[in-house]
Structures are given as C-alpha cells and as structure tokens.
Amino acid sequence: MPTRDAAQRREDAAQAYDAYLASCPARQLVDRISDKWVTLVISALADGPQRYSDLSRRIAGVSQKMLTQTLRSLERDGLVSRQVTPSVPVRVDYELTPLGLTLMPLILHIKAWAECHMDKVATARQTYDATK
C-alpha cells in the first residue's frame, strides 16, 4: 500500500464528511453556523473588531447569556478571536479570524437575501395561512 502524506490524509478525511449523517462533525458545524445569533454576530464583526458592549447594542434582542455563549462557541470553533487589553475597566475586543473571514461573505449574503426577500416571504406566509 502506498504511503500517503499529511495533505492527502487531510483530503481523504474531508471527503469522508457527510453532513447528512447524524454523527458527522460537519453536521454539528452546519447547526452552529445556522444559528441566528451566530449569523448576526458574524455579520456585525464584518465591520471589524468590536467590543462586547458594541455587539450587545448592535444586535437587538440578544441576551447577555446568549451573546456570551455565542462568542465562546465561535472562539472555540476558531471563527472569532478574543483580545483582552488590561486597563480599567478591562477592554475585550472580538474579531473574525482568517477562518471566520472565509465564512463572513456567505453569512452576509444570507442576511442580505433575507432582508431583500422578506416581503415576498411574508406574502407567501399570508397566502399559505389563508388556505389552512
């Protein structure tokens, strides 16, 4: 059997992912990035590094608990970095990582699509509900 280098092994592993399978790690990632708070946090960070308080003000309706959990999960997944600057009070900035930057255009397109097509979706919902 021929020897495979690290790049070939990574490629084989990547091809083995199938998000349609319940046990696939890619499915867990799809679940994570499809969360509404993740979408809004990544969209907000598209403008550059931001403090926690700025994100909290910008994303209407997000609780402190949900924002903290979302930022931690994004940091764990390598999509967001957290920079602590010692000062009084302590300054904490969040920023998209290079990996997060690769996801950001997709998220921004989904956000823009939703904003652009919401009227059509609302009309479709009314039509559907009227027939039920």
Residue pairs with C-beta under 8 A, 6 or more apart in sequence:
4 12
17 24
17 25
17 26
18 24
18 26
19 26
19 27
19 29
19 30
20 27
21 27
29 77
32 38
32 73
32 77
33 39
33 103
33 107
35 70
37 59
37 62
37 66
37 67
37 70
38 70
38 73
38 74
39 107
39 110
39 111
40 59
40 62
40 111
41 55
41 59
41 67
41 70
41 71
41 74
41 80
42 74
42 79
42 80
42 96
42 100
42 103
42 104
42 107
43 104
43 107
43 108
43 111
44 50
44 55
44 58
44 59
45 55
45 80
45 94
45 95
45 96
45 100
45 104
46 96
46 104
46 107
46 108
48 95
49 83
49 93
49 94
49 95
50 58
50 93
50 94
50 95
51 91
51 92
51 93
51 94
52 67
52 71
52 92
52 94
55 67
55 71
55 94
56 62
56 64
56 67
59 67
62 70
71 80
71 82
71 94
74 80
74 100
75 81
75 82
78 97
78 99
78 100
79 96
79 97
79 99
79 100
79 103
80 94
80 95
80 96
80 97
80 100
81 94
81 95
81 96
81 97
82 92
82 93
82 94
83 92
83 93
83 94
83 95
84 90
84 91
84 92
85 91
85 92
85 93
96 104
